[in-house]
Amino acid sequence: MQIKRSDIRIHADAKKVIVNYLNLGIPAVSKRIGTLINRVLALDEEEVTRLYQDIQKEFGHRHLNFDYYLNAHFEQIQTAISQDVVLTPTRKKLLGAYFTKEYSIRSAALFNPSMIAHPDQSGLSAGEKRFIISLRAVGEGHISSIEFRSGIVDAAGQIQLDEDAGFAACAVPDNSKIFNVNKLKKRTVVLAEFNQNILDEFGPTFTKKDYLNAPAASFSHYDKNTQDQLDQILDTNYDVLALPGSALSERIVFPSAKQESKGMEDVRLVEFIENGKSTYIGTYTAYNGLRISPQLIITEDFMRFKIRTMYGKAVNDKGFALFPEKINGKFVMLGRQGGENISLMYSDDLFIWETYETLMTPDSAWGLIQLGNCGSPIKTEEGWLVITHAVGAMRKYVISAILLDLTNPAKIIKKLSQPLLSPNEAEREGYVPNVVYSCGSMVHGNLLIIPYAMSDSASTFSTVDIQELLDNMS
């Protein structure tokens, strides 16, 4: 079987920076924040103007809409300033600058890509397809965020990446997101020891701001577990908007919830089609430094991103990957509960997953430690093609494949008896050596294009003829 490796390399790059809030504590109670604010308030207006102009000259050209972020960060510490204090717009932005830092989002690594067809296929030559890849970008503190690149693959399978725009800008929270109480009740019914009566403290709909501004007495008579679970639900369900006019490669989805404070890892994107409508749904691992949990990221246009919680006993561990359509009227998902097996889940609700069954356990010498998927299944005439990963001796990761029945995906029709991709000498060195890993492939004509990470450091592509792949499975 002929596997063609691309010479494209998508590397880490310390020059790609965003502006982040510099967290020095809780504004209302932090002595340090109060002291810093007073130092800035003591500056005369001429000095304020000069300092702000210097900051603009040094940093403004490195960011999209720089002043927006300065003002946003000022608003985060505004509660620590007396309402009697009158501030000029320039002093507000200067205060914001003192609570801002540059963060290099991909200084450490850029890896674990997934790949889908771009929603916009206009203006292409015959045989071309435009694509989007998501990438896991890792920077200071090993915090993972999500970024995107686009490109075109031609009729022969040659890949050309679009130019990286160079800027990076975090998608910003949309605080107008509406929570529907009836929907929350439907989903939280599966939560253990959650008193749903707490949701009756709101009207039929509410925003997170309504929750934060509600009197503490509204919730004080509920048990701590219920209060903590409500707080987590409202924290981990949010929308963010990319900056208007930003290029795809400039859009960064950075962790916004406490549950993902240390990273949004390994997005597995899929174009999910229902009733002729496409929605782009990604599964990712939220990590807070102690605990992991699977989450969803949903978009229709790659401008608004909806971050959503999944509920149920099956929602644990890593490596969730959604099938691109319903099967027999149900959503279907691959998972990896237990850490070493590939599992299968069915649900009537995208957000509720209560049970799972083991689909495949380690059975090959090159994958006796653990198995997992490398992205969402791909529909072929012969069955659901699942690109898999396996871990063997010396923690060596390889990529292989299995084929599932189209109407009964719990049935493995056939599988490769050897790895499809194994790290070669050029790929085995990196942050985590001896690893090839993908989070989702794309079909183009008779080719399967597999974007993959090289030892958790950089990314590239490989292509294989789909029929040849299927013919080599038994």
Buried (B, 14 or more C-beta within 10 A) or exposed (E): EEBEBBEBEBEBBEEBBBBBBBEBEEBEEBEEBBEBBEEBBEBEEEEBBEBBEEBBEEBBEBBBBBBBBBBBBBEBBBEBBEEEEEBEEBBBBBBBBBBBBBBBBBBBBBBBBBBBBBBEEEEEEEEBBBBBBBBBBBBBEEBBBBBBBBBBBBEEBEBEBBEBBEBBBBBBBEEEBEBEBEEBEBBBEBBEEBBBEBBEBBEEEBBBEBBEEEEEEEBEEBEEEBBEBBEBBBBBBBBBEBBEEBBBBBBBBBBBBEBBBBBBBBBBBBBBEEEEEBBBBBBBBBBBEEEBBBBBBBBEEBBBBBBBBBBBEBBBBBBBBBBBBBBEEEBBBBBBBEEBBBBBBBBEBBBBBBEBEEBBBBEBEBBBBBBBBBBBBBBBEBBBBBBBBBBBEEEBBBBBBBBBBBEEBEEBBBBBEEBBBBBEEEBBEBBBBBBBBBBBBBBBBEBBBBBBBBBBBBBBBBBBBBBBBBEBBE
